[in-house]
Amino acid sequence: MKRNEIVTIALKLLGIYILVLGLAAIATSTGVNGLSGFGNWSFYFGTLIYVISGLILIFKGDNISTLLFPPKEHEHIVEKFEISQNFQKGAFRVIGIYVAIFALPALVHIAGQIIEYGVLSSEIPGYLRQKPNYVVPLVSQVVRLLLGIFLALGAESVIKVLARFDKTVEKLST
């Protein structure tokens, strides 16, 4: 496997991770600011940066890889990088496991607070001042966990969708 191929798959995996962060941030930003306006535009702007960056890395990873590591004159220039499906499946499964595991501590923390303050009716500390809203962080972490599980168990379907997209882009560019 050539250096550019490894960099390409790494960039696409990084893109998926950043996109997952962006999608999780959408739920968090909406929960914090609500839909009633852009009181703190930095939440929305940061989320938009995550989503756009993730999509660019996913769909333009091979082009970025070529920019980062231009082919040398004595190397054959390969128009399309071919990476084995087994390698792709393994890479998607690894990133899926990482994303799912990354979500678990937050889910356990949120569940603990729901049990402590909601079910057991413990006294809410003064620094919280009001009963905390657990819906937004809970949904955000559940989405992250489900996306991680999907990437780990459904890597083949992700690979097929990305392959179809690559073929469509090739047809449009010719």
C-alpha positions in Angstrom: 0.0 0.0 0.0 1.4 3.4 -1.0 1.7 6.3 1.3 -1.0 8.3 -0.4 -3.5 5.4 0.0 -2.9 5.2 3.7 -3.2 9.0 4.0 -6.4 8.9 2.0 -8.1 6.4 4.2 -6.8 8.2 7.3 -8.2 11.5 6.1 -11.6 9.9 5.3 -11.7 8.3 8.7 -10.8 11.7 10.3 -13.6 13.2 8.2 -16.2 10.7 9.6 -15.0 11.4 13.1 -15.2 15.2 12.7 -18.7 14.9 11.0 -19.9 12.8 14.0 -18.6 15.6 16.3 -20.5 18.2 14.2 -23.7 16.2 14.2 -23.5 15.8 18.0 -22.8 19.5 18.4 -25.9 20.4 16.4 -28.0 18.8 19.2 -26.0 20.5 21.9 -26.0 23.9 20.2 -29.7 23.8 19.6 -30.4 22.7 23.2 -28.2 25.4 24.7 -29.4 28.3 22.4 -32.8 27.0 21.3 -34.3 27.7 18.0 -35.4 31.2 18.9 -32.4 32.9 17.5 -28.6 33.0 17.2 -27.9 34.4 20.6 -24.4 32.9 20.6 -23.4 32.6 16.9 -20.1 30.9 17.8 -22.0 27.6 18.8 -23.5 27.5 15.3 -20.4 28.6 13.5 -18.3 26.0 15.2 -20.8 23.3 14.4 -20.9 24.3 10.8 -17.1 24.2 10.6 -17.2 20.6 12.0 -19.8 19.4 9.5 -18.2 21.1 6.4 -14.7 20.0 7.3 -15.9 16.4 7.9 -17.7 16.3 4.5 -14.7 17.7 2.7 -12.3 15.2 4.3 -14.7 12.3 3.5 -15.3 13.1 -0.1 -12.1 14.8 -1.1 -9.6 12.8 1.0 -7.8 11.4 -2.1 -7.3 14.9 -3.5 -6.1 16.3 -0.2 -3.7 13.3 0.1 -2.3 14.1 -3.3 -1.8 17.7 -2.3 0.0 16.6 1.0 2.2 14.0 -0.7 2.6 14.8 -4.4 3.7 11.8 -6.5 7.4 11.9 -7.3 8.6 12.0 -10.9 9.9 8.4 -10.9 6.6 7.0 -9.4 3.7 5.9 -11.5 0.9 8.4 -11.2 -2.2 6.5 -10.3 -5.5 8.3 -11.1 -7.6 6.4 -8.6 -6.5 4.9 -5.3 -7.6 1.4 -4.8 -7.8 0.3 -1.2 -9.0 -3.2 -0.4 -12.4 -3.6 1.0 -11.1 -5.6 4.0 -8.8 -2.7 4.9 -11.7 -0.2 4.5 -14.0 -2.4 6.7 -11.3 -2.7 9.3 -10.7 1.0 9.4 -14.4 1.9 9.6 -14.9 -0.6 12.3 -12.0 0.8 14.3 -13.3 4.4 14.1 -16.8 3.1 14.9 -15.6 1.4 18.0 -13.7 4.6 19.0 -16.8 6.8 18.5 -19.0 4.4 20.5 -16.6 4.1 23.3 -16.1 7.9 23.4 -19.9 8.3 24.0 -20.2 5.7 26.8 -18.6 7.8 29.7 -20.9 10.7 29.0 -23.9 8.5 28.8 -23.1 6.9 32.1 -22.6 10.3 33.7 -25.9 11.6 32.3 -27.7 8.4 33.4 -26.2 8.8 36.9 -27.4 12.4 37.2 -30.9 11.4 36.0 -31.0 8.7 38.6 -29.6 10.9 41.4 -31.7 14.0 40.7 -34.7 12.6 38.9 -35.4 9.2 40.3 -33.9 9.4 43.8 -34.9 13.1 44.2 -31.6 14.1 45.7 -31.1 17.8 46.5 -29.8 19.6 43.4 -26.5 21.5 44.2 -26.7 25.2 44.4 -24.4 25.7 41.4 -27.0 24.1 39.2 -29.6 26.6 40.4 -32.4 24.8 38.6 -33.2 21.3 37.6 -30.7 20.4 34.8 -32.1 19.6 31.3 -30.7 16.1 30.4 -32.6 15.7 27.1 -30.1 17.5 24.8 -26.9 15.9 26.1 -28.6 12.5 26.3 -29.8 12.7 22.7 -26.4 14.0 21.6 -24.5 11.1 23.2 -27.0 8.5 22.1 -26.6 9.7 18.5 -22.9 9.5 18.8 -23.1 5.9 20.3 -25.5 4.8 17.6 -23.3 6.2 14.8 -20.3 4.4 16.3 -22.2 1.1 16.5 -23.4 1.6 12.9 -19.8 2.3 11.7 -18.5 -0.8 13.6 -21.2 -3.2 12.4 -22.4 -1.6 9.1 -19.0 -0.8 7.6 -19.9 -2.6 4.3 -22.9 -0.4 3.7 -20.9 2.8 4.3 -18.2 1.5 1.8 -20.9 0.9 -0.8 -22.5 4.4 -0.3 -19.1 6.0 -0.6 -18.2 4.0 -3.7 -21.5 5.0 -5.4 -20.8 8.6 -4.5 -17.3 8.4 -6.0 -18.7 6.9 -9.3 -21.3 9.6 -9.5 -18.6 12.3 -9.0 -16.5 10.7 -11.7 -19.5 10.7 -14.2 -20.3 14.3 -13.4 -16.7 15.4 -13.9 -16.4 13.8 -17.3 
